[in-house]
Amino acid sequence: MAKIDKAIKISQKNLLGIQDLSIKDINVILDEAKTFISLNKSKNKKLDILRGKTQINLFFEPSTRTQSSFELAGKRLGADVMSMNITNSAIKKGETLVDTAMTLNAMHPDIIVIRHQDSGACNLLSQKVNCAVLNAGDGRREHPTQALLDALTIIDRKKKIQGLRIAICGDILHSRVARSNIYLLNMLGAEVNIIAPTNLMPKDIDRLGVNVFSDMKKGLKDCDIVMMLRLQNERMSSSFLSSNREYYEYYGLTPDKLNFAKEDALIMHPGPMNRGIEIDTKLADDINKSVIKEQVELGVAVRMACLKIFCE
């Protein structure tokens, strides 16, 4: 069984957003995550670090990657993991989040992982329970573990983040992934280019310390990393796009657009991908350029690190 260091201190009780973390906290999480990368590739992936601890996954929105990643991470650390089925729960019958929090608190969990459609829901939950709370995505606000796994993926391939030029392209307006990545990448010293059609660009984007582009080719010029985003159709109250074909023509990642980035630029996407709309299929599957599969792999390591740090 792999040997992992004892408890590591961090300044926060909960992981609610990147903005709550210090650079030291971020480096602690990323360094801890690195210790789990080789473990996850080994035959014996099971540890007992969280033996006797209870982890509750509370997902109010559909999720494949994040929920399965957190579930696998908890089980590999030896925790008792319970994933609640919201479809059949009292929540669907009208129970409020506060009532749910009181019910869960009575079960004495050690950590709750929550994804919710409302921005700030995880903050509210953290005020009503006695255990640690990890934000697995809340509304348009933040998705901190996605930004952390993206950072680890970049570091794993580029050995650094400071000084890199990183483009985030697509539906910025509705993307909590974009917001968390902007906060984190700025903190770690990257230059961040934001590329989107004007109607998918937040009004306050200029305040976030980024370069703003509506022309994808100009925004991709000399970039080291190209991070594509999913179109958040479920968050669009009206039609933001004239057609998928037009979106792909102007904002989908194609070989000719990628040529404006650096020759060794890496392609990222948080998933799930809309192939042929957000990204060309061949680029998404190009093992020399795409690190999308690595994002999924390293996501388990990052979530193991977060569970270990915030659960102890």
N, C-alpha and C positions, 0 to 999 in steps of 0.2 A: 504494500500500500504506500502511495506517495506521501512524503512528509511535507506538511505545509506549516508555515510559521504560525505562532499564536496570534491572539487578537491584535488588531491594528486600530488605533484611535483615529477618528475623523471628527470634524467640527460640528457635523449635523447629526441629529437623531434619525431624520427621515431623508429620503431622496425624492424631493418634490420638483426640483428643477435645477438646471445647470447654474443659473444665477445665484443660487443659494450656496454653491460650492466655492471654495478658494482654489487657487492654482495648486496648492499643496494637496488639498483633498483629491483633486482630479488626478494628480500624479500618483497618489496612494492607490486609487482605484485601478488605474491603468497598469501600474506595476504589479498589483495583486493579480489582475487578470492575466498577465503574461505567465504567471506561475501555473495557470490552469491550461494553457494552450497545449503543452506536451501531454498532460494528463488526459485530455480529451481525445488524443490520438493513440493512447495506449490501450492495451487489452483490458486492464482493470481500471475502470473509470470511477469506481465508487470510493468515497471517503466517508468518515463519520464525524466531520467537523460540526455538523448541525444535528447530530443524533439527539433525539428527544425534543427538538424544536418543531413547532408547527407553522407551516406556511400556507396561507389562504390566497388563492388567485381569484380575484373578483373582476371579471371582464364583462362590462356592460355593452361593449361593442365587439363585433366579430373580429377574431384575430387568429391567424395560423402561426406565423413566425414567432411573434412576441410571446404568446401564451405557451406554446409548446417549448420555446426556449427557456422560459422561466420555470416551467414544470420540470424539464429535464435537468436544469441547473440545480434546483432544490433537491431532487432525488439523488443526483450525483454527490451532493454534499451530505446526504444521509437524513434530510429533513422528512417529516411527515407532511406530504403535500396534498392539499384539498383544492380542487378547481371547482368553483360553484357554477352550476348550470343556471344562468340567469333566465333562460327561456321558461323553465318550469318552477322558478322560485317565487317567493312572496313578493319580490320586487315587481314582478310583472302584474301582481294583483293590487298594486297601489302603495306598497310599502315605501316610505321615504328612505333616502340615503342615511339619514340620522338614525332611523329605526333599525336599519340594516347594521349600522355601525354598533349600536347597542347590543344587538343580537350576537354579532361576531365577537364583540369584546367579552361577552359572557363565556365564550368558549376558550378564552385565554390564549389566543394565538401569539406567536412571537414576531411575526411579520405578515403584513398584508400587501399584496401586489394588486394595484387597481388600474384598470383602464375605463375611462368614462367619457361620454360624449360632451359633457359640460366642462368648460375651462374652470379650474379651481376646485373641482369635486374632490380631488385627492387631498388638497389642503384642508377642506372641511372634514373629511374622514379622519385625517391625522389629529384633529382637535378633539375627536370624540372617542378615540381608542387609546389604549395604554401601550400598544406595541409600535414597532417601526412600520412606516408606510413607504412603499416604493411606487413612484408614478410610472405606469406603463403606457402613458399617453392620456392627456386630458384636453378634449376639445381641440382648439387651435393653439393652445398655449405652449405646452412643452412635451417632449418625449426624450427625457435625459439619457436613458440607457442606449437608445439608438444613436445619439450623438457620441456617446462614449465608445460604442463598438465601431462606429465609423472612424473615430480618431485612432483607435487601436489598429484598425485595418490599414490606415494610411501609414502609421508608424512602422507596422510590420513590413511594409513594402518599401517605403521611402526613408525609413530610419529617423524621420523627424517630421514636424509640422511647421515649426518656425521658419518663416521665409518662403513657404510654398504659396503659390497662387491657386486658389481653389474656387471653381465655379459651381454654384448651386442653381439649377435650371428647372423651370416649370411652374407649377401651381404654388407659388410662394404664399399667396394670400391665405389659403386654407391649411397650410402645412406646419404642424407642430415640429416635425422633423427639421424643417428649414430653420425655424426659430432657435431650437436647441443647438443646432450645428453652428449657426451664426455666433451665438454666445460663446460656445466652446472654442471654435476655431480662432475667433478674435483673441480670446484669453491666451491661447497657445501660440500666438504670433503669426498666424497666417494672414494673407491678403485675400479677402473674400469678395468675389464678383457674384452679383445676383442678376439672373437673367429670366425675364418673364414678360408676357404681354401686359400692357398697362392695366387691364381690368383684372389681372391675377397678381397684382403687386400691392402689398399693404401701403396704406397712406403714410404710415410712420416709418417706412423703411429707411429713410435718410438718417434717422436717429440711431441706427444700429451699427454705424461705422463700416458700411460696405460700399462697394462700387456698384452702381445700378445701370443695367443695360436692358433695352428692349430688342436690340439686334443681337442674335445669338452668336454670329460669327465674330463680332467685335468683342462680345463678352468672353468668348472662349480663347481669345488671342493669348498665346504663351502660357496657358494654364497647365499646372501639374496634375490636377485632379478635376474630373468632370463628374459632378454628382447630380444625377437626374432624379426628378421627383414624380410620384404618382399623381395623376389628376384626381382630386378629391370630389368626385361627382356627387357623393352622398351629402356633401356639405354645401353644395351649390343650390341656392334657392331658386335661381333662374338660369337661363342658358347663357353661359359665359363664352361658349365656343360656337363659331358659325358651323364648323364641321370638324370631325376627327382628321380628315384628310388635310384640311388647311392648317390645323395645329401641327401635324407632323411635318408639313412643308416648312413651317417657320420655326418651330420649337422642338421638334423631335430630333434626337441625336442620330445623325447619319454620317457616313464616312467623310463626305465632303465638308461637313461642319467640323468634325473632329480634327481635320487637317489643320485647322487654325490653332489648335492647342499644341503643346509641346509633343515631340515625336514619341516620348515615353510616357505620355499622359495616361493615367488610369481612369477607368470608368466605374462609377458606383451607382447603386440604386437601392433604396430601402425595401422595395417590394411591397405588394405584388406589382409586377410590371405589366403595363399595357403595351405589348409588342406591336410594332408598326404604328404606334401613336406617339409614345414617349421616347422610344428607342428602337433602332434597327435590330432585328433579331440576330444577325451575324455579329454585330458589335457586342450585344449582350452576352453572347456565348464565346467570344474570342478570349481564349485562355491567356493570351499575351497581354491583353489590355483590360479585360473585365475582372474586377475583384468582387463581383456580386456574391459568388458562392462563398468566398472568404468572409464576407460580412456576416453571413448566416453562421458560419463555423465559429468565428470569433465572438459572435453575439452570446453564445453559450458561456464562453469564458468570462466575458464582462459581467453577465448576470450572476454567475457563480461568485465572482468577486464582490458584487454589490450585496448579494444575500449574506455572504460570510461577514462582510464589514458591518452592515447595518443590523444584522441579527444578533451579533455578539454584544 
